[in-house]
Amino acid sequence: MKASLISLFLLLATQVLAQRQNVSGQINGPDGRIPNVSIREVDASHRVYNHTKADQNGLFSFTVRDAQHSLKFYAPGYRTFTHKMLGQKSFKVTMEPRRVSPFIGNERLVLKSDRLFCGHYMMTEVKQMAWIEQMNDTLFTLILPIKMDLAIDEYPAGRTLLVLGDRDAQVMRWENVVDAYPTELAPHEVVDFHLAQSYSGSIYIPGGSKEEKTLYAYPHFQFTKANLEYLAAHPDALRRLAVDTYKADNYWNFYPTDQTAALLKQVLEGAGR
């Protein structure tokens, strides 16, 4: 019996050691190697197991707990990149620059309200915080907080906001013009400064924490002055919104009120000044 237990222990120990291995590689961007990239070993649920940083030459080397996990690479100004290891030991990673609107940074806040999208749905009062910013004479952005399902490094899937009419017919389609970094700040905690930083990543620092925290992303959906004029005249068009698909917290049913129309007209008046 004792011999069997020892054999089982040695077998389990061997399996554990076999999963651990040293991995190394280099990280490049369009203009050469990227220094100080944050690298994390994560599982399928994005739980973090190990964490390191690349050196000034974009080189890294560290021991991972499980060679079947994934490596996640993060650097401000670049899109987060995830690579499943599958037992591989050496990596050559290329990271793409993040998408940033040329207008962002020059915008002017014209509305911050939890009454733009409000009303009652299924006997529950709806109050969705929203921001509208003016980018130039004819372009605006709607910033609508997205509660993220997973603790990952950027707003991952939603690239469009769909304004839906009867029978889910598409009335408008607004493009997301930045790759938004998430933050731990909930909508009621966010101020203008945080919004200005939400696309730069300066208020989001990835680390080795294993804690599961609620994250919010603040993508900037671009729309035109003509869209705004239409909605001011037809606020009911805002009663159904979806980010790309109809799932989880990324789908809303609203019953716009008279205050919704008043706020949209206020935005138009403010934009004309």
C-alpha positions in Angstrom: 0.0 0.0 0.0 2.8 2.4 1.0 4.7 1.6 -2.3 1.5 2.4 -4.3 1.0 5.7 -2.6 4.7 6.7 -3.3 4.3 5.7 -6.9 1.1 7.7 -7.2 2.8 10.7 -5.6 5.8 10.5 -7.9 3.5 10.2 -10.9 1.5 13.3 -9.9 4.7 15.2 -9.2 6.1 14.3 -12.6 2.9 15.5 -14.3 3.0 18.8 -12.4 6.6 19.3 -13.3 5.9 18.4 -16.9 3.4 21.2 -17.2 5.9 23.8 -15.9 8.3 25.1 -18.5 10.4 28.1 -19.3 9.2 30.2 -22.3 11.0 33.0 -24.0 10.7 35.3 -27.0 10.7 38.7 -28.5 8.0 41.3 -29.1 7.9 43.5 -32.2 5.7 46.3 -33.5 5.5 48.0 -36.9 8.5 50.1 -36.1 10.7 47.6 -34.3 10.9 45.9 -31.0 8.5 47.1 -28.2 10.1 47.5 -24.7 8.6 46.9 -21.3 5.6 44.8 -22.5 3.5 43.3 -19.8 3.2 39.5 -20.2 0.8 37.3 -18.2 0.1 33.6 -18.1 -3.7 33.2 -18.1 -6.1 30.3 -18.3 -9.3 30.1 -20.4 -11.2 32.2 -17.8 -8.5 34.9 -17.9 -7.2 34.1 -14.4 -3.6 35.2 -14.0 -1.0 32.7 -12.9 2.3 34.4 -13.6 3.4 37.8 -14.7 6.6 39.4 -16.1 7.8 42.2 -18.3 9.9 42.3 -21.4 13.2 44.2 -21.3 14.2 47.3 -23.2 14.8 45.2 -26.3 11.4 43.5 -26.2 12.9 40.2 -25.0 11.4 38.1 -22.2 11.9 34.8 -20.4 10.0 33.3 -17.5 8.6 30.0 -16.2 4.9 29.3 -16.7 2.8 27.0 -14.5 1.0 25.2 -17.3 2.2 25.1 -20.9 -1.4 24.7 -22.1 -2.3 28.1 -20.8 -2.1 31.3 -22.9 0.3 34.2 -22.9 -1.3 37.7 -22.9 0.8 40.7 -24.1 -0.1 44.2 -23.1 1.6 47.5 -24.0 0.1 51.0 -23.9 -0.7 52.2 -27.4 -1.0 48.6 -28.8 -3.8 46.1 -29.1 -3.6 43.4 -26.4 -2.5 40.1 -28.0 -3.2 36.6 -26.6 -1.4 33.5 -27.8 -2.2 30.0 -26.7 1.0 28.2 -25.8 0.1 24.6 -26.6 3.5 23.5 -25.2 5.5 25.9 -27.4 8.6 27.3 -25.7 9.8 30.1 -28.0 7.6 33.0 -29.4 8.0 35.8 -31.8 5.1 38.2 -31.2 3.9 41.1 -33.4 1.6 43.6 -31.7 -0.6 46.0 -33.7 -1.1 49.7 -32.8 -4.5 50.5 -31.1 -7.1 52.3 -33.1 -7.5 56.0 -31.9 -9.7 58.5 -33.6 -7.8 61.6 -34.9 -10.6 63.7 -33.3 -10.3 62.2 -29.8 -8.5 64.7 -27.6 -10.1 67.7 -29.2 -13.6 66.9 -28.3 -16.0 69.0 -26.2 -18.4 67.5 -23.7 -21.9 68.7 -24.5 -23.9 66.3 -22.4 -23.5 64.1 -19.3 -26.7 62.6 -18.1 -28.4 59.5 -16.7 -31.7 60.8 -18.2 -30.9 60.5 -21.9 -31.7 56.8 -21.7 -34.4 56.5 -19.1 -37.9 55.2 -18.5 -39.3 51.9 -17.2 -38.8 48.4 -18.5 -40.4 45.3 -17.0 -41.5 47.4 -13.9 -37.9 48.5 -13.4 -36.7 52.1 -13.7 -34.0 52.4 -16.3 -31.3 55.1 -15.8 -28.3 54.5 -18.1 -25.4 57.0 -17.8 -24.3 58.4 -21.1 -22.1 61.1 -22.5 -22.2 63.0 -25.8 -19.1 64.8 -27.0 -18.7 67.0 -30.1 -15.7 66.1 -32.3 -16.1 68.7 -35.0 -18.9 70.6 -36.7 -20.7 67.5 -38.0 -19.4 64.5 -35.9 -20.3 63.5 -32.4 -19.6 60.5 -30.2 -21.9 58.7 -27.7 -20.1 57.2 -24.8 -22.2 54.4 -23.3 -20.7 52.4 -20.5 -20.3 48.7 -21.1 -20.1 46.2 -18.2 -17.5 43.7 -19.3 -18.2 40.0 -18.9 -14.6 39.0 -18.5 -11.6 40.8 -16.8 -9.7 41.3 -20.0 -7.6 44.2 -21.2 -9.7 46.0 -23.7 -13.2 46.3 -25.1 -13.0 43.1 -27.1 -15.8 42.6 -29.5 -18.2 45.5 -29.8 -17.2 47.7 -32.7 -20.7 49.0 -33.6 -23.8 50.3 -31.8 -27.0 49.3 -33.4 -30.1 51.5 -33.1 -33.1 49.1 -33.6 -36.6 49.8 -34.7 -39.7 47.7 -34.9 -39.0 43.9 -35.3 -35.3 44.7 -34.6 -35.0 46.5 -38.0 -31.7 48.5 -38.0 -32.3 52.2 -37.9 -28.7 53.4 -37.5 -25.3 51.8 -37.1 -22.6 53.8 -35.3 -19.0 52.8 -35.4 -16.7 52.6 -32.3 -13.8 54.9 -33.2 -11.4 53.9 -30.5 -10.1 50.7 -28.8 -11.3 51.5 -25.3 -9.4 50.3 -22.3 -11.5 49.2 -19.3 -11.3 50.7 -15.9 -12.5 49.6 -12.4 -14.4 52.9 -12.2 -18.2 52.4 -12.4 -20.2 55.0 -14.4 -21.3 56.9 -11.4 -17.6 57.3 -10.4 -16.3 58.5 -13.7 -15.6 62.1 -14.4 -14.5 63.9 -17.5 -10.8 63.3 -16.8 -11.4 59.5 -16.8 -13.3 59.6 -20.1 -10.4 61.5 -21.7 -8.0 58.8 -20.5 -10.2 55.8 -21.3 -8.7 55.3 -24.7 -5.0 55.9 -23.8 -4.7 53.2 -21.1 -3.1 55.6 -18.6 -5.7 54.7 -15.9 -5.6 51.0 -16.5 -2.5 49.1 -15.3 -2.5 45.3 -15.9 -0.9 43.3 -13.1 -0.6 39.9 -11.7 -3.7 40.1 -9.5 -5.9 37.0 -9.4 -8.9 38.9 -8.1 -11.9 39.0 -10.3 -13.0 42.6 -10.5 -15.9 44.2 -12.3 -14.6 46.3 -15.2 -16.3 48.8 -17.4 -15.3 50.0 -20.9 -16.2 53.4 -22.3 -16.2 53.1 -26.1 -16.8 56.2 -28.3 -19.5 55.5 -30.8 -19.4 58.0 -33.7 -22.6 59.5 -35.2 -23.4 62.5 -37.4 -25.3 65.8 -36.8 -27.9 64.4 -39.2 -28.4 61.4 -36.9 -28.7 63.7 -33.9 -31.3 65.9 -35.6 -33.3 62.8 -36.5 -33.2 61.5 -32.9 -34.2 64.8 -31.5 -37.3 64.6 -33.7 -37.9 60.9 -33.2 -36.6 60.1 -29.6 -38.5 56.8 -29.6 -35.9 55.4 -32.0 -33.6 55.1 -29.0 -35.8 52.6 -27.2 -33.7 49.6 -28.3 -29.9 49.5 -28.6 -27.5 46.7 -29.0 -23.7 46.5 -29.1 -23.0 44.2 -32.1 -25.2 41.4 -30.7 -28.1 40.9 -28.3 -26.3 39.4 -25.3 -25.7 39.9 -21.6 -25.5 43.6 -20.5 -24.8 44.8 -24.1 -28.5 45.1 -25.1 -30.9 47.7 -23.7 -34.6 48.3 -23.9 -35.6 51.9 -23.1 -38.8 53.9 -23.1 -37.6 57.5 -23.9 -39.4 60.3 -22.1 -40.0 63.9 -23.0 -36.8 64.7 -21.1 -34.9 62.5 -23.7 -36.1 64.7 -26.5 -35.3 67.9 -24.5 -31.8 66.7 -23.8 -31.1 65.9 -27.5 -32.3 69.3 -28.5 -30.1 70.8 -25.8 -27.1 69.0 -27.4 -28.0 70.5 -30.8 -28.3 74.0 -29.3 -25.0 73.6 -27.5 -23.2 72.2 -30.5 -24.2 75.3 -32.5 -22.5 77.7 -30.2 
